[in-house]
Amino acid sequence: MISQETKLENKSQINTQTKAVNIKFENFIHTKENEDLFDKTLRVDNILKSGILTGYEGLGMVSVEKLSSVMKLKEKDGYCHDVIMLGSNSYLNVANNPKVVKASKKALEKFGMGMGAVSNYAGICELHRELEEKIAKFYNCEDAIVFPSGYGTNVGVISALCNSEDIIINDSANHASIYDGCQLSGAKIKVYPHANMKYLERILDKIPPEVGGRLIITDGVFSMDGDIAPLDKICTLAQKYNCKVMVDDAHGVGIVGKTGRGSAEFYNVQDKIDLNVGMLSKAPGGLGGYCAAKREVVQYLRLYARTYFFSTALPASVAGGLIEVFNLFEKDKAGRSELMKKTKYLKEKLINAGFDVLNTQSAIIPVMIYDEKKLFKLYQELRMQGVYVNIVTYPAVRRKECRLRLCVMKDLTYGELNKAVEIMKKLVK
Ligand SMILES: Cc1ncc(COP(=O)(O)O)c(C=O)c1O
């Protein structure tokens, strides 16, 4: 996020003075002539120490207590303060649900802290299999595979299934882990502008007939914009052009759709998705990721997905807790409707206050700032006034589309939401 101006004297106090400098993230990626490999790290270190606002002011901050709607954070200078939490992906806060905690504790006591081996070499216990079966049932699929990391799920699934003879077509707003998986696969990569179906069809139409390995990949709920991919149209095009469809529904599972089964349910195309990828780290409140698909596809992934084959399995305590989470999801009893009511309330309040929140359809609300200098100041001032939100700019989005990213949590009260909007209004003025 390193990129701009503005000077901050005391880390916990705002100084509105500005200083013209040109510090861009991408200027620190390459080793310059006559530099050694680590010199660029010193250049970054100097900037972080300089007091110039970079958007990384939250770096080094820690939670002092478990996740809740108002919680204590400790800044890197030791300053402790309460914030209204509008920055967590644990939208339903199920990680602190008593049933989930109890199941997790029971598994911890039975299996200890870690599994000590990769999944294929006896690194899993019966809880991992039970979790996979639950996820498969949730998606009405034949089987599912659980990876120890969400990022590694995308990288592993894509690079296992695609190779240099294949073509992958991506939405431009897809998550970084999808792009990294595409790069690693060696497949030909095509990108269509965000949700632009005409452009997608143009790409599909130009694929040479002899290329049989075709995969369209899209986020379900887009992590930075909060909107839902037009999966109805994508599935129709996929059928027409003989493509497989992969959806990363990291921010949709447990949240959107009639019963919380995600973006495919929202568009009623659940039976048309070939690879149902999701993360266990967002609404499910744990860690890891999964892919639910046909039996033989999952079996193939167990053998060929390197981030599965060569990485130690999830701790049993996480798998045990997640089984309870999917029990709640299955019955739609994790508090989704309360979350959606509060999301609608906050979205309307922000719109009425004059903020641009794009076309969000989920619990992610972007608040567009469009100016990095303002963004960096606002992010810092908001935190110091007791509102925690995430800051988003390059490389996550284009600089001119920089924004604050608010995540609604079910446990937030209407009073807390009102207070957060009042503080935002005051600061933006
Ligand atoms: C859409 C999407 N996919 C994948 C990931 C990676 O998941 P994890 O954080 O569990 O590694 C994220 C996390 O930010 C995400 O937003």
The ligand as an SDF file (V2000), in Angstrom:
LIG
                    3D

 16 16  0  0  0  0  0  0  0  0999 V2000
  -11.7430  -14.3450   -2.6630 C   0  0  0  0  0  0  0  0  0  0  0  0
  -10.6470  -14.8940   -1.7890 C   0  0  0  0  0  0  0  0  0  0  0  0
  -10.0750  -16.0650   -2.1300 N   0  0  0  0  0  0  0  0  0  0  0  0
   -9.0910  -16.5950   -1.3900 C   0  0  0  0  0  0  0  0  0  0  0  0
   -8.6160  -15.9840   -0.2460 C   0  0  0  0  0  0  0  0  0  0  0  0
   -7.5270  -16.6140    0.5500 C   0  0  0  0  0  0  0  0  0  0  0  0
   -8.0550  -17.1780    1.7120 O   0  0  0  0  0  0  0  0  0  0  0  0
   -7.2290  -17.3250    3.0530 P   0  0  0  0  0  0  0  0  0  0  0  0
   -7.1340  -15.9780    3.6770 O   0  0  0  0  0  0  0  0  0  0  0  0
   -8.0330  -18.2700    3.8760 O   0  0  0  0  0  0  0  0  0  0  0  0
   -5.8990  -17.8830    2.6960 O   0  0  0  0  0  0  0  0  0  0  0  0
   -9.1860  -14.7670    0.1430 C   0  0  0  0  0  0  0  0  0  0  0  0
   -8.6840  -14.0640    1.3460 C   0  0  0  0  0  0  0  0  0  0  0  0
   -8.5660  -12.9000    1.4420 O   0  0  0  0  0  0  0  0  0  0  0  0
  -10.2230  -14.2070   -0.6440 C   0  0  0  0  0  0  0  0  0  0  0  0
  -10.7920  -13.0320   -0.3250 O   0  0  0  0  0  0  0  0  0  0  0  0
  1  2  1  0
  2  3  1  0
  2 15  2  0
  3  4  2  0
  4  5  1  0
  5  6  1  0
  5 12  2  0
  6  7  1  0
  7  8  1  0
  8  9  2  0
  8 10  1  0
  8 11  1  0
 12 13  1  0
 12 15  1  0
 13 14  2  0
 15 16  1  0
M  END
$$$$
